[in-house]
Structure formats: C-alpha cells, structure tokens
Amino acid sequence: MEALREELRVLQGKRARGDVTEKVFQRTLAERTVALYRAAVSARLAPGEAILAEHHTVHGHMKLTQSVLKEPDQGAVSLFATDRRLVRLHATLLAGESPSCDERDGTVIDEVAYRDVRAVRMRRQVRVGEVVAGTVICAVSLLAGPLLAVTGKLLLLLGALGALHGVLMPTRWWEIEIADRPREQWMQVFAVRRRSARELVRLVRARAGGR
C-alpha cells in the first residue's frame, strides 16, 4: 500500500508541474486509487478468500460556501464482493491531494456476511434539484418574457424539459438491507447501469439466497 501511496504522490506532483496531461492524470489517478482501495480491502480478507466482483463510484460534495472556481472534494465508495462477504470502503477524495486510504482522507471499511443480507431492492427518487431548477427557469422566462423575446421562449422550453427529465428519469440505486442494522447503515449500489454494478448485485443476491 505504501508503494501505491508513493505512486499517487508522485503523480500529483507531476500534475502540479504540468508533466502530465489532465486526461492521463485522471485515468492514472483512477486506476491507482482503485488499486490502493483493493489492496486495503485485500489486507482484511481471510487466507484463501477471493474478490469475485467490485464496483466503484464517486459522488460530488460541492458546498454552497465553497467557491465554484475551487475543485470540490468528492466521496468515493468501493464495494467488493468476495466468496464470503460484501466489503464497503468509503473515503473522501480531497481536492489537490493524493488519496492515502487512511485517517487523513477519512477512509472507513465495513462489511456484511451474505447470511445477514435480508434483501436487495431497487430504489428510485425524483431528481428534486433538476425539478426545482427547471421550475425556476420557467418562472424567470415567464416573468421576463416581454424583455427576452425569443430567448424567453427558449428558456421556458429548457426549463420545462429539465423539470420533466427530473420527474421521468429519477435517480436509481440498489439498497442492500442488512439484518440488525439501522437503515442508515445499509449499503447502496449507485450507477446501476454499469456492468460492474449489475454483476455485483447479481452475485450478492445469489450468495444471499436470491433475496
């Protein structure tokens, strides 16, 4: 793990000096970060235990008090399904700093045995942010219609489409119910369209007895 941390520190330095392009930096950063998380989880596994599927997602954490010009911190969640359990790693990707997978970036690893999985359900939620933003755009276009002329009609259409998208295309995720744990400690699988998510959920359901 220390070798991977050093690779990530060197990569961050190369980016700061302009020695690597942003595209190469982002690709290499993702690859080595996943390798670091995999190494951290592997260190906790029992002898002979193997990782059969894994799924990685990143969530933005933009704050209202944070400058839009500043690169925001992000939350990373990695799920590893072994032949015995499901392991979750959660960490914060600090802007401008290399991942360390320790206390500095708030890394937390927890797990659940397949026998404790009660159910795996698909959940949906209306994209409230998109609906509100679309409604506001519609309101502005209607109030300022005489001043905006053709632009006002385009804004009205844009706002209506945005609000409609938020309603008809809700956020979806799989929720993994865990016995004897409160709901806030259940596990979620986001980015459900990705193949890795489907494979992980299929494996968890099979190991948990088809729940």
C-alpha positions in Angstrom: 0.0 0.0 0.0 2.8 2.4 0.8 4.2 1.9 -2.7 0.8 2.8 -4.2 0.6 5.9 -2.0 4.0 7.0 -3.2 2.9 6.5 -6.8 -0.1 8.7 -6.2 2.0 11.4 -4.5 4.4 11.4 -7.4 1.5 11.6 -9.9 0.1 14.6 -8.0 3.4 16.3 -8.2 3.7 15.7 -12.0 0.3 17.2 -12.5 1.3 20.3 -10.5 4.4 20.8 -12.6 2.5 20.1 -15.9 4.4 17.0 -16.7 1.3 15.0 -17.5 -1.9 16.0 -19.4 -5.2 16.2 -17.5 -6.5 13.2 -19.4 -3.6 11.0 -18.5 -3.6 12.2 -14.9 -7.3 11.5 -14.4 -7.0 8.0 -15.9 -3.9 7.1 -13.9 -5.3 8.6 -10.7 -8.5 6.4 -11.0 -6.5 3.3 -11.8 -4.0 3.6 -8.9 -6.7 4.8 -6.4 -8.8 1.7 -7.1 -5.6 -0.4 -6.8 -5.0 1.2 -3.4 -8.5 0.6 -2.2 -8.3 -3.0 -3.4 -5.1 -3.5 -1.5 -6.6 -2.1 1.7 -9.6 -4.5 1.4 -7.4 -7.5 0.5 -5.4 -7.0 3.6 -8.5 -7.6 5.7 -9.5 -10.8 3.9 -9.0 -14.3 5.3 -6.5 -16.7 3.8 -7.9 -18.1 0.6 -10.7 -15.6 0.4 -11.1 -14.1 -3.1 -12.7 -11.0 -4.5 -15.2 -12.0 -7.1 -16.8 -8.6 -8.1 -16.2 -5.0 -7.4 -17.9 -1.7 -8.1 -16.6 1.9 -7.7 -18.5 5.2 -7.7 -17.6 8.8 -6.9 -20.0 11.4 -5.5 -19.5 15.2 -5.6 -19.6 17.2 -2.4 -19.9 20.8 -3.6 -20.8 23.2 -0.7 -22.7 26.4 -1.0 -19.9 28.2 0.9 -17.3 26.9 -1.5 -16.0 28.8 -4.5 -17.2 27.5 -7.8 -13.6 28.0 -9.0 -12.2 25.6 -6.5 -12.1 21.9 -7.3 -14.6 20.2 -4.8 -13.9 17.3 -2.6 -15.6 14.1 -3.6 -16.7 11.0 -1.8 -15.5 7.6 -3.2 -17.4 4.3 -2.4 -15.9 1.0 -3.4 -17.8 -2.3 -3.0 -16.0 -5.6 -3.1 -17.9 -8.9 -3.2 -15.8 -11.9 -2.1 -16.8 -15.5 -1.8 -17.7 -14.9 1.8 -18.9 -11.3 2.3 -19.5 -7.9 0.9 -17.0 -5.2 1.9 -17.5 -1.5 1.5 -14.8 1.2 1.6 -15.7 4.8 1.8 -13.2 7.7 1.6 -13.0 11.4 0.7 -11.1 12.4 -2.3 -9.5 15.7 -1.1 -9.1 18.2 -3.9 -5.4 18.7 -4.9 -4.2 15.9 -2.6 -3.3 12.3 -3.4 -5.5 9.5 -1.9 -4.0 8.0 1.2 -6.6 5.4 2.2 -6.2 6.1 5.9 -7.4 8.5 8.6 -6.3 11.6 6.6 -8.9 11.1 4.0 -11.5 9.6 6.3 -11.3 6.0 5.0 -13.8 3.7 6.6 -14.1 0.0 5.8 -17.1 -2.1 6.9 -18.5 -5.4 5.8 -21.5 -7.7 5.9 -21.7 -11.5 5.7 -24.1 -12.8 3.0 -26.2 -14.6 5.6 -27.1 -11.2 7.1 -28.4 -9.7 3.8 -32.2 -9.5 4.1 -33.0 -8.2 0.7 -31.6 -6.2 -2.3 -34.2 -3.7 -3.7 -34.2 -1.2 -6.4 -35.0 2.3 -5.1 -36.0 5.4 -7.1 -36.1 9.1 -6.2 -37.2 12.1 -8.2 -34.3 14.4 -9.1 -35.5 17.3 -6.9 -32.7 19.6 -7.8 -33.5 19.3 -11.5 -37.2 19.9 -10.9 -36.5 23.0 -8.8 -34.0 24.4 -11.3 -36.4 23.8 -14.2 -39.2 25.4 -12.4 -37.1 28.5 -11.6 -36.1 28.8 -15.2 -39.7 28.6 -16.3 -40.7 31.3 -13.8 -37.9 33.6 -14.9 -38.8 33.2 -18.6 -42.5 33.9 -17.9 -41.8 36.9 -15.7 -39.2 38.4 -18.1 -40.9 37.2 -21.3 -41.6 40.6 -22.9 -38.0 41.6 -22.3 -36.4 38.4 -23.5 -38.5 37.9 -26.7 -37.3 34.7 -28.5 -34.8 33.9 -25.7 -37.7 33.8 -23.2 -39.4 31.0 -25.2 -36.2 29.0 -25.4 -35.7 29.4 -21.6 -39.3 28.2 -21.0 -38.7 25.2 -23.1 -35.4 24.4 -21.5 -36.8 24.8 -18.0 -39.8 22.6 -18.8 -37.6 19.9 -20.3 -35.3 20.0 -17.3 -38.2 19.6 -14.8 -39.7 16.8 -16.9 -36.4 15.0 -17.0 -36.1 15.2 -13.2 -39.5 13.6 -12.9 -39.4 10.9 -15.6 -35.8 9.9 -15.1 -35.4 9.5 -11.4 -32.2 8.6 -9.6 -32.0 4.9 -9.1 -29.9 2.7 -6.8 -29.9 -0.7 -5.2 -30.4 -0.8 -1.5 -29.0 -3.7 0.4 -30.9 -4.4 3.6 -28.8 -5.7 6.4 -30.2 -7.6 9.4 -29.9 -6.0 12.9 -28.6 -2.7 11.4 -30.5 0.7 11.2 -31.3 1.8 7.7 -28.6 4.5 7.6 -26.1 1.6 7.9 -27.5 -0.4 5.0 -25.4 -0.4 1.8 -26.3 1.3 -1.5 -25.1 0.5 -5.0 -25.2 3.5 -7.3 -24.5 3.9 -11.1 -26.9 1.0 -11.6 -26.4 1.0 -15.4 -22.8 0.0 -15.2 -21.9 -3.6 -15.8 -19.9 -3.8 -12.6 -22.9 -2.8 -10.6 -25.2 -5.4 -12.2 -22.6 -8.2 -11.7 -22.0 -7.3 -8.0 -25.8 -7.2 -7.3 -26.3 -10.5 -9.1 -23.5 -12.1 -7.0 -24.8 -10.7 -3.7 -28.3 -11.9 -4.4 -27.0 -15.4 -5.4 -24.9 -15.7 -2.2 -27.7 -14.3 0.0 -30.1 -17.0 -1.3 -31.8 -14.9 -4.0 -33.2 -12.3 -1.7 
